């Protein structure tokens, strides 16, 4: 069985859980989330622990157990403390701003880029070149960050573009005479 799938998911006191067949409902008072496990995964919920197991000892079923356990753990962690991604905009004249649910990017093109944020993602503008994205959904925050980075990926010569804070850009040496 999967090493990740063997571990139980600890549910804190502030999160209420309901297991209805193959569906698990999570509620922390403000946010409601539901998750459907794979058909070949069994759920055991007791003593504020969710333990998943495969119906058969098949390797394909074990993979599903590990993935479902990771997704459930991400939902629980997101309901306790939102996930956060910090984006840096590097380059002369490159800047970003946030207007309600719209991110406005100036990335060296002849026009501004307007990116509409999904409902559950919040963006905070910190400096002219830093955007902080937060959400209770880990996958959605990563997807939004990836889409914003895709507008202007960091280039290897000067390092201009949008990147996740803390990530390293492989730099190349320019032409030589």
C-alpha contacts under 8 A as a table, 3 or more apart, distances in Angstrom:
res1	aa1	res2	aa2	distance
1	X	5	X	7.11
1	X	6	X	7.08
1	X	54	X	7.99
1	X	57	X	7.17
1	X	59	X	7.17
1	X	62	X	5.10
1	X	63	X	7.93
2	X	5	X	4.96
2	X	6	X	6.30
2	X	62	X	5.40
2	X	63	X	6.35
2	X	65	X	7.06
2	X	66	X	5.64
3	X	6	X	5.42
3	X	7	X	7.21
3	X	66	X	7.36
4	X	7	X	5.76
4	X	66	X	5.21
4	X	69	X	7.22
4	X	70	X	7.44
5	X	8	X	7.66
5	X	52	X	6.65
5	X	53	X	7.35
5	X	62	X	7.40
5	X	65	X	5.20
5	X	66	X	3.91
5	X	67	X	7.42
5	X	68	X	7.83
5	X	69	X	5.67
5	X	70	X	7.77
6	X	51	X	7.55
6	X	52	X	7.27
6	X	53	X	7.54
6	X	66	X	7.69
7	X	51	X	7.19
8	X	49	X	6.05
8	X	50	X	5.59
8	X	51	X	4.74
8	X	52	X	7.34
8	X	69	X	7.96
9	X	49	X	5.48
9	X	50	X	5.10
9	X	51	X	6.58
9	X	69	X	7.28
9	X	72	X	7.56
9	X	73	X	6.07
10	X	48	X	6.12
10	X	49	X	4.79
10	X	50	X	6.75
11	X	15	X	6.68
11	X	48	X	5.07
11	X	49	X	5.83
11	X	50	X	7.52
11	X	76	X	7.00
12	X	15	X	5.82
12	X	48	X	7.13
13	X	16	X	7.45
13	X	48	X	7.88
14	X	28	X	5.91
15	X	26	X	6.60
15	X	27	X	5.57
15	X	28	X	4.55
15	X	29	X	7.81
15	X	76	X	7.92
15	X	79	X	7.79
16	X	26	X	5.80
16	X	27	X	5.14
16	X	28	X	6.29
17	X	24	X	6.92
17	X	25	X	5.58
17	X	26	X	4.85
17	X	27	X	6.61
18	X	24	X	5.73
18	X	25	X	5.08
18	X	26	X	6.81
19	X	22	X	7.33
19	X	23	X	5.95
19	X	24	X	4.61
19	X	25	X	6.47
19	X	45	X	7.51
20	X	23	X	5.18
20	X	24	X	6.26
20	X	25	X	7.97
21	X	24	X	7.95
22	X	36	X	5.66
22	X	37	X	5.55
22	X	38	X	7.44
22	X	39	X	7.16
22	X	42	X	7.77
22	X	43	X	7.52
23	X	34	X	6.80
23	X	35	X	5.70
23	X	36	X	4.47
23	X	37	X	6.44
24	X	34	X	5.60
24	X	35	X	5.25
24	X	36	X	6.36
24	X	37	X	7.87
25	X	32	X	7.22
25	X	33	X	5.85
25	X	34	X	4.42
25	X	35	X	6.56
26	X	32	X	5.70
26	X	33	X	5.11
26	X	34	X	6.10
26	X	76	X	7.86
27	X	30	X	7.24
27	X	31	X	5.87
27	X	32	X	4.61
27	X	33	X	6.56
28	X	31	X	5.83
28	X	32	X	6.94
28	X	79	X	6.64
29	X	32	X	7.62
31	X	79	X	7.33
33	X	75	X	7.71
35	X	72	X	7.41
37	X	41	X	6.58
37	X	68	X	6.15
38	X	41	X	5.56
38	X	64	X	6.71
38	X	68	X	7.47
39	X	42	X	7.96
40	X	54	X	6.12
40	X	55	X	5.65
40	X	56	X	7.94
40	X	61	X	6.23
40	X	64	X	7.78
41	X	52	X	6.65
41	X	53	X	5.75
41	X	54	X	4.75
41	X	55	X	5.98
41	X	61	X	7.13
41	X	64	X	7.11
41	X	65	X	6.09
42	X	52	X	5.71
42	X	53	X	5.27
42	X	54	X	6.04
42	X	55	X	6.47
43	X	50	X	6.97
43	X	51	X	6.14
43	X	52	X	4.93
43	X	53	X	6.77
44	X	50	X	5.80
44	X	51	X	5.11
44	X	52	X	6.21
45	X	48	X	6.98
45	X	49	X	5.75
45	X	50	X	4.58
45	X	51	X	6.36
46	X	49	X	5.52
46	X	50	X	6.75
52	X	65	X	6.29
52	X	69	X	6.89
53	X	62	X	7.81
53	X	65	X	6.22
54	X	57	X	6.62
54	X	58	X	7.88
54	X	61	X	5.65
54	X	62	X	5.98
54	X	65	X	6.29
55	X	61	X	7.41
56	X	61	X	6.99
57	X	61	X	7.20
57	X	62	X	7.22
58	X	61	X	5.39
58	X	62	X	6.48
59	X	62	X	5.02
59	X	63	X	6.49
60	X	63	X	5.32
60	X	64	X	6.74
61	X	64	X	5.17
61	X	65	X	6.44
62	X	65	X	5.07
62	X	66	X	6.46
63	X	66	X	5.31
63	X	67	X	6.32
64	X	67	X	5.18
64	X	68	X	6.01
65	X	68	X	5.24
65	X	69	X	6.05
66	X	69	X	5.16
66	X	70	X	6.24
67	X	70	X	5.16
67	X	71	X	6.22
68	X	71	X	5.10
68	X	72	X	6.10
69	X	72	X	5.17
69	X	73	X	6.10
70	X	73	X	5.08
70	X	74	X	6.17
71	X	74	X	5.09
71	X	75	X	6.31
72	X	75	X	5.11
72	X	76	X	6.32
73	X	76	X	5.14
73	X	77	X	6.12
74	X	77	X	5.09
74	X	78	X	5.96
74	X	137	X	7.76
74	X	138	X	6.78
75	X	78	X	5.10
75	X	79	X	6.25
75	X	136	X	7.41
75	X	137	X	6.81
75	X	138	X	7.83
76	X	79	X	5.23
76	X	80	X	6.48
77	X	80	X	5.22
77	X	81	X	6.13
77	X	82	X	7.54
78	X	81	X	5.22
78	X	82	X	4.79
78	X	83	X	6.05
78	X	135	X	7.52
78	X	136	X	4.30
78	X	137	X	6.10
78	X	138	X	7.02
79	X	82	X	6.56
79	X	136	X	5.84
81	X	136	X	7.23
82	X	134	X	6.12
82	X	135	X	5.20
82	X	136	X	4.48
82	X	137	X	7.57
83	X	134	X	5.54
83	X	135	X	5.46
83	X	136	X	5.81
83	X	137	X	7.00
83	X	138	X	5.94
83	X	141	X	7.31
84	X	132	X	6.90
84	X	133	X	5.58
84	X	134	X	4.46
84	X	135	X	6.76
84	X	141	X	7.34
85	X	132	X	5.91
85	X	133	X	5.16
85	X	134	X	6.56
85	X	141	X	7.08
85	X	142	X	7.55
85	X	145	X	7.25
85	X	164	X	7.14
85	X	165	X	7.92
86	X	130	X	6.97
86	X	131	X	5.82
86	X	132	X	4.51
86	X	133	X	6.23
86	X	164	X	5.89
86	X	165	X	5.48
87	X	130	X	5.70
87	X	131	X	5.16
87	X	132	X	6.34
87	X	133	X	7.83
87	X	145	X	7.43
87	X	162	X	6.76
87	X	163	X	5.66
87	X	164	X	4.54
87	X	165	X	5.43
88	X	129	X	5.65
88	X	130	X	4.77
88	X	131	X	6.65
88	X	162	X	5.70
88	X	163	X	5.43
88	X	164	X	6.06
88	X	165	X	5.68
89	X	94	X	6.49
89	X	95	X	6.34
89	X	96	X	7.33
89	X	129	X	4.71
89	X	130	X	6.29
89	X	160	X	7.69
89	X	161	X	5.85
89	X	162	X	4.55
89	X	163	X	6.67
90	X	94	X	6.45
90	X	95	X	7.96
90	X	129	X	6.76
90	X	159	X	7.06
90	X	160	X	5.02
90	X	161	X	5.34
90	X	162	X	6.32
91	X	94	X	5.18
91	X	159	X	7.55
91	X	160	X	4.65
91	X	161	X	6.39
93	X	106	X	7.47
93	X	107	X	7.43
93	X	108	X	6.91
94	X	105	X	7.68
94	X	106	X	5.32
94	X	107	X	4.82
94	X	108	X	6.26
94	X	129	X	7.37
94	X	161	X	7.99
95	X	105	X	6.09
95	X	106	X	5.25
95	X	107	X	6.75
95	X	128	X	5.27
95	X	129	X	5.21
96	X	103	X	7.10
96	X	104	X	5.65
96	X	105	X	4.48
96	X	106	X	6.12
96	X	125	X	7.73
96	X	128	X	5.82
96	X	129	X	5.96
96	X	130	X	7.41
96	X	131	X	7.44
97	X	103	X	5.88
97	X	104	X	5.22
97	X	105	X	6.59
97	X	125	X	5.97
97	X	128	X	6.92
97	X	131	X	7.87
98	X	101	X	7.26
98	X	102	X	5.82
98	X	103	X	4.56
98	X	104	X	6.08
98	X	123	X	6.85
98	X	124	X	6.79
98	X	125	X	5.84
99	X	102	X	5.13
99	X	103	X	6.31
99	X	104	X	7.49
101	X	116	X	6.02
101	X	117	X	5.36
101	X	118	X	7.75
101	X	119	X	8.00
101	X	122	X	7.34
101	X	123	X	7.59
102	X	114	X	6.51
102	X	115	X	5.62
102	X	116	X	4.59
102	X	117	X	5.93
103	X	113	X	7.99
103	X	114	X	5.80
103	X	115	X	5.05
103	X	116	X	6.37
103	X	117	X	7.25
103	X	123	X	7.81
104	X	112	X	6.62
104	X	113	X	5.66
104	X	114	X	4.75
104	X	115	X	6.44
105	X	112	X	5.76
105	X	113	X	5.01
105	X	114	X	6.54
105	X	115	X	7.97
106	X	109	X	7.05
106	X	111	X	7.37
106	X	112	X	5.14
106	X	113	X	6.53
107	X	112	X	7.46
107	X	113	X	7.91
107	X	152	X	6.88
107	X	161	X	7.34
109	X	112	X	7.08
115	X	148	X	7.73
117	X	121	X	6.30
117	X	122	X	7.45
117	X	144	X	7.58
118	X	121	X	5.60
119	X	122	X	7.99
120	X	135	X	6.01
120	X	136	X	7.43
120	X	137	X	7.81
121	X	133	X	6.78
121	X	134	X	5.80
121	X	135	X	4.80
121	X	136	X	7.94
121	X	140	X	7.60
121	X	141	X	6.75
122	X	133	X	5.71
122	X	134	X	5.28
122	X	135	X	6.35
123	X	131	X	6.58
123	X	132	X	5.55
123	X	133	X	4.55
123	X	134	X	6.45
124	X	131	X	5.83
124	X	132	X	5.11
124	X	133	X	6.58
125	X	128	X	7.49
125	X	130	X	6.38
125	X	131	X	4.95
125	X	132	X	6.54
126	X	129	X	7.68
126	X	130	X	5.55
126	X	131	X	6.15
126	X	132	X	7.33
127	X	130	X	5.20
127	X	131	X	7.58
133	X	141	X	6.83
133	X	145	X	7.70
134	X	141	X	6.69
135	X	138	X	7.01
135	X	140	X	7.59
135	X	141	X	6.13
137	X	140	X	5.44
137	X	141	X	6.40
138	X	141	X	5.35
138	X	142	X	6.33
139	X	142	X	5.25
139	X	143	X	6.15
140	X	143	X	5.01
140	X	144	X	6.15
141	X	144	X	5.25
141	X	145	X	6.16
142	X	145	X	5.13
142	X	146	X	6.07
143	X	146	X	5.05
143	X	147	X	6.20
144	X	147	X	5.14
144	X	148	X	6.26
145	X	148	X	5.21
145	X	149	X	6.15
145	X	164	X	7.91
146	X	149	X	5.10
146	X	150	X	6.15
147	X	150	X	5.07
147	X	151	X	6.96
148	X	151	X	5.64
148	X	152	X	7.81
148	X	162	X	7.55
149	X	152	X	5.82
149	X	153	X	5.55
149	X	161	X	7.77
149	X	162	X	5.17
149	X	163	X	6.13
150	X	153	X	5.60
151	X	162	X	7.93
152	X	161	X	5.11
152	X	162	X	5.89
153	X	160	X	7.90
153	X	161	X	5.15
153	X	162	X	5.67
153	X	163	X	7.05
154	X	159	X	5.43
154	X	160	X	5.21
154	X	161	X	4.07
154	X	162	X	5.79
154	X	163	X	6.43
154	X	169	X	7.22
155	X	158	X	6.54
155	X	159	X	5.15
155	X	160	X	5.71
155	X	161	X	6.55
156	X	159	X	5.45
156	X	160	X	7.98
156	X	169	X	6.73
156	X	170	X	6.02
156	X	171	X	4.64
156	X	172	X	5.59
157	X	171	X	5.73
157	X	172	X	5.32
157	X	173	X	6.68
157	X	174	X	6.63
158	X	171	X	7.55
159	X	169	X	6.82
159	X	171	X	7.18
163	X	167	X	7.02
164	X	167	X	5.70
